[in-house]
Amino acid sequence: MTTIAVTGASGFCGSHVAVTAAALGADVLSVGRRPGPVGRHVPWDAARDVPDLSGADLVVHCAAAVGDPVPGSPAEAAMHAVNVDGTARLLEGAAGRPVVWVSSASVYAPGTGRSRVTEDHPVHGHLNAYGRTKAAGEALALAAGAVVLRPRAVYGPGDPHLVPRLLARVRRGLLLLPGPSVGLSLTAVGNLTDACLAAAGWPPGAYNIADPAPYDRDEAIRTVLRAHGVRARIGHLPLPLARAGAGAAQTLARLRPDTQPRLTRYAVDQLAHSVVLDVSRAERQGWTAGRTLADYAHGLSSG
């Protein structure tokens, strides 16, 4: 029986990987501060320790610190400790075992020119600590010969980040978005899970992971709102105004570094510019994305 160590198995992506791996007959080690939904718990604090991965045949590294912390804040330092230093500790513990390292499309350079993003797109100029630390962490993983997966905006059952933040920004039946609608890639957590468990045999390197086709931003958000029973219309905030608002919010947030600003330049960039991932490199390895946003919405309505 194959033994798969899943870091961050108590989290969103990691729990899906752990449950699916167990359902496929693998023995699962749930590696992290808290036990995962299945398998044997291996305690690990990514910010402090080298994990004990004894007996693992494969390591899937999903553990990460996420968010958009204020520059120079303790939260930013903690993010570096997990996403960068924690990667170095993970690779030391892996000791040559195959590693699938879950990164993010946030490593790609911001701005225009992302209507067809291949894995060769520049990785620099990040607008927040998350992009910087994920890029630095994946550089360590790539140098060690890992397979690195770059999903974008992962959603699905149990999502604690993307959809809850979206729903929280509806005010009096209105959701304001920066600029006109654009094409965006999204990644169903099931599609990412399938890639995580298939990628052990792929050549080392980076691979984009996303749903079969890009979505129209506004229509995708309407789909999510309807699926959650939220009646709201979408308004478009002029892009210069959105950028100015984000800059002001980030400046004010420096006065309270223990909080995160409600609007950031990173969020504006992610919503206002087309970001469509080319997934042909992963498809050439035999992976296909079998799930879409419509499946997610249908699952909510039928549940």
N, C-alpha and C positions, 0 to 999 in steps of 0.2 A: 504493500500500500504506500502511495506517495504521501509524504508529510510536507505540508505547506505552512510556512510561518507567515502570518498576515499581521503586519504592524498597523496600529490604529484600528484594530478589529472592533472596538466599541464605538467607532465613529460611523459616519454616513457611508462613505465608499467602502471602508474596510469591513463593515458588517455585511454588506452585500457580497463582497468577495468571499468572506469566511463562510457564510451560509451556502453559497453556491458551490464552493469547493467541497464542503462536507456532503452536500447532496449528490455530488458527482463521485463520492466514495473516497475522498482524500481524508487523511488524518490532519486536523487543523491545530496549529499552535496560535492562540490569540495573544499577540504580543502588544503590551501597552500598559498604561497606568491602571486601567479598569478591565475586567473580564469582557470578552466578546460574547456574542450570542451562542456560539458553539465552540467546541474544542477545549483544550487545556490552556489555562491562563498562564502566560509567562510574563511576570511583572517587568516593566521597563519604563523608565523616565528618559525620553529622548534627549532632554536637556542636561542629563547628568551622567548616564551610564552607558556602557557597552552591553548590548543585549546578549542573553544566552540563547543561541539558536541551535543548540545541540540537537541532532536528529533530523533537522530540516533538510529536505531535498531541494526546496525552492523557497525564496523569500520574496513576498510581494509587499512593497513598502508603501503603505497608504497614510501613515501617520504624518501629520503636518499641522503647523500653526497657521490659521487663516485670519483674514480681516484686513483692515486698512488703518493701521495705527498711526498716531501722530509721529512725525519724524523726531528722533532723539528721545522718544518716550521709553519707559521701562517695557511697554508692550512690544516695541520694535526690537529691543534687545532680546526679549524672550523669544520672539519669532526667529531671530537669527540663531539663537541657541538650539532651537528645535529643527529648523529647516536646513541649516548649513552644518553646524557642529553635530547635530543629531545624525545627519547623513554620514558624516565621517565615522561616528560611532557605530552606526548600522553596518557600514561596509567592513569595519574591523570585525564585528561580530559575525558577519556572513562568511568571512574567511574563505573566499573563493567560490562559495555556492552561487548558483545563478540568482540574479536579482532583477526583479521587475520593479522599477521606480516610477511612482505616479507623480508626474509633474503637472504642468498647466500651460495652456496657451497664453497665459499672462506673461510668460517669459519673452514673448515676441515684442519687438520694438513698437511703440504706440504710433498713432497718427493714421494718415491715409495710406493707401497702397496695400491693403490687406483683403482685397476681394478674392484672392486665391493664394492662401498662405501655405507654402510648402515648408518642410522641415529645415530648409536652408535660409528661411527668412531671418534677418538680423535679430540677434538677441542682445539688446542693450537699450539704454534710455528709459528705463522703467520709471513709472510714475509713483510707485509706492514700494513699501518694504516687502510686501508679498511677492511682487514680481521679481525684485532684486534677490530675495533669499531663495526663491524657487529656482531661479537661474543659476545661482551659485551652488545650490545643492545638487542640481542635475548635472552641472559640470563635473562635480566630483564623481557622481555615479557613472557618467559617460566615460570618464578617464579610467574607471575601474572595470569597464566592459559590460555595464548593465544595459538592459533594455529600458528605455525611458519613454513613457506614454504621456502625450500632451493633449488632454481633453479640454473642452471649453464649456464653461457654465454647466456643470453637472447638475442634473435634476432627477427627481424620482421619489418613490416612497421613502419617507423618513428624512427628506431633505431639511436640514435645520438652517440653511443659509439663504439660498437663492430665492425661492418662492416666498418664504416668510418675509424677507426684506421687501420684496415687490408688493406684497399685500399690505404691508405696514405703511407704504407710501401713498396709499389711496386716501384722499382727503375730501370729504363731502361729495363723494361720487365722482371725483376727478383724479386722474393720475397724470402728472406732468412728466414728459420725457424730453430729453435734449435733442433738438433738431428734428428733421423729418425722418420717416421710417427708412431703415436700411436692411440689407441682408445679413443674417447672423447664423453662425453655426452654434448648435447646442449639443450636449452629449447626455443621452439617457444613461442613468447609472448602470442599467443592465448591459448596455453596449460597452461601457468601460469595464464592467466585470468580466464579460466574455473575453475582452482583449487581455486583461490581467492574467487570466488563466490559460490563454493560448500563447502568450508572448514568450514563455520560457524558452521555446525553441527557435525564436526569431534571431537573426543576426543582431549583435549589439548595435545600439544607436537609438535615435529619436524617431517616434512615430506619432503623427496626429491621429486623434480618435474623436469621431463626431457622428451624429446621426446621418442617415443616408443622403439627405439634401438639406441645404440651408433654409432658414425660415425668414419670412418677412417679419421684422421686429414687432410692429404693432399688432399684426394678426396673431403672432405667437402669444403675445401678452394677453390679448383678448381671449384666446383659448384658455389660458391659465386662469384668468379672472372668472370666466364662465364656469370652468370646472370646479372652482371653489365657491361658487354661488355669490360672487361679488359683482354687483351692478355698478359699473363705472365707465366713464368715457375717457378717452385718451386725449390729452392736450399736448401741443408741441411748444416747448420753450425755445426761443431763439438761441442758437448755439453760443454766440458771444455772451449772452446774459447767463446761460448755464455755466460757462467757464468762469465768469466773474463771480457768480454765486459760490461755486466750488472753491475758488481761491479765498473768498472771504470766510467761508465756513472753516477751511483748514487753518487760516490765520487765527480765528477765534478759538479753535480747538487747542492751539498751543497753550492757551491759558489754563486748560484743564486736560493735561496729558493722559489722564486715566480714562478718558472717554474717546470715542471715535466720532468724527464729524459726520453729519447726516448726508452731506454731499461732498464728493472729492473729485479732483481732476481725473483720477483713475476711473471712477464710475462714469463720468461724462464721456471719456474716451471709449470705454467699452460699449456704451449704448449709442453713441452718436456716429460711429464709423463702422462701415461694413467690415466684419471679420469672418471670413469663410475659410475653413480649413480644408486643404486637399488631403484626403485620406488614402490616396492610391498606394502609398508605400505600405501601409498596413494591409490593404486589400491584396496586394501581391503576395503577402504571406498566408493568405487564405481566410483572413478575418473579414466578416461582413457585419454591418450594423443592421440588426433586425428589429429595432424598436424606434418609435417616433413619439413626438409630443401628443399625437392623437391617441396613441395607446395609453399614455399617462392619463389623459383626460377621461378616456373611457373607463379606466380602472377606478378613478375617483367616483364617477357617476354610477358605476355598477356596484361599488363597494358600499 
